[in-house]
Structure formats: structure tokens, C-alpha cells
């Protein structure tokens, strides 16, 4: 089962986040084979982290909750909240398979939250700009709760346009970059 996990930073937690960076990377290294995508969200100027995104393939919702809530930054109070949802990887690839590579262009996390009739259940036509894409689902996989995507786009409005605006209560767009331990 695939899951989307977004830890949102608590205001003022950057010194603690920095202090725990190696612990965070070591923890995530344990999930290397399960990782579909990962990386920080950033302020609009790209200078400061605002959160941490992980898309992972885990056995069940209990394993996903353990992954999200045992993370060292969460345990220490770096994050103000966690959005954890079952997710379906419609591209069938990891971020490391993205044809656009790790650098070049602006990258965004786009989250559309909604309920009811599912939307954006087909991969958009410009697949080459999608790093990760899929619906957010209930734990049992039966209810559509939104869509999450990582995209390369010229700007936040173009990134937001990857989702249809009508069916969502809200669409968030965050600067994002490829994550993981630096080479």
C-alpha cells in the first residue's frame, strides 16, 4: 500500500530541525526500498524549509502511522501537524525515475483536498512534468479524499493547474525539492 505523508514544520522549529537532520536522514535510510518520493517543502523564496514530504510503500495503515509518528523530528516537536493518507502512485515510478532529473526548473507539491466524487483520477496529459501523482484515499482505499502531486512547472499557478479546481475544498501549492542525503 502506498501512503502520502506530509509533516508541516512548527513555526520557530528550524534550529531543532537542523539539529536533528542526520537523525532524520538515518531514519529515512531505513525506508530506502519503500520510498517513492521525498523532500522538503520550502518558503516562497526557497530559502527555508516548511515541511517534509514522503511517499512510501508500506504494508498497511498501522505501518504508515508508525513511519510518520516515530520520525525523530516528529518525536522532538519539529512539526505542527502531519497529513497522512493512503495514496495511489498512478505513475508507477519513483522520483529517481523522473525523466527531468533532480535539478532544473521549479518543483512543487500540489495537494487538493476534497470529498465525494473523485476528481483527477486519470494522469494528466503532460506526464513528463509529473514527478509523482495520485489520489489520496481513506485507509481502506474506498473513499477519495483528494489528490497529491509533485510537479515541475514554471510557477505556482501552472503547478496548481495540474488539478481541476472545482472538486476540491482547497488546493495547496508548496515549493518542493528532491530530498535525501546529499551525495
C-alpha positions, 0 to 999 in steps of 0.5 A: 500500500502506498501512503502520502505523508506530509509533516508541516514544520512548527513555526520557530522549529528550524534550529531543532530541525537542523539539529536533528537532520542526520537523525532524520536522514538515518531514519529515512535510510531505513525506508530506502526500498519503500520510498517513492518520493521525498523532500522538503517543502520550502518558503516562497523564496526557497530559502527555508524549509516548511515541511517534509514530504514522503511517499512510501510503500508500506504494508498497511495503515498501522505501518504508515502511522508508525513511519510518520509518528516515530520520525525523530523530528516528529518525536522532538516537536519539529512539526505542527501537524502531519497529513497522512493518507493512503495514496495511489502512485498512478505513475508507477515510478519513483522520483529517481525515475523522473525523466527531468532529473533532480535539478532544473526548473521549479518543483512543487507539491500540489495537494487538493483536498476534497470529498465525494466524487473523485476528481483527477483520477486519470494522469494528466496529459503532460506526464513528463512534468509529473514527478509523482501523482495520485489520489489520496484515499481513506485507509481502506482505499474506498473513499477519495479524499483528494489528490497529491502531486509533485510537479515541475512547472514554471510557477505556482499557478501552472503547478496548481493547474495540474488539478481541476479546481472545482472538486476540491475544498482547497488546493495547496501549492508548496515549493518542493525539492528532491530530498535525501542525503546529499551525495 
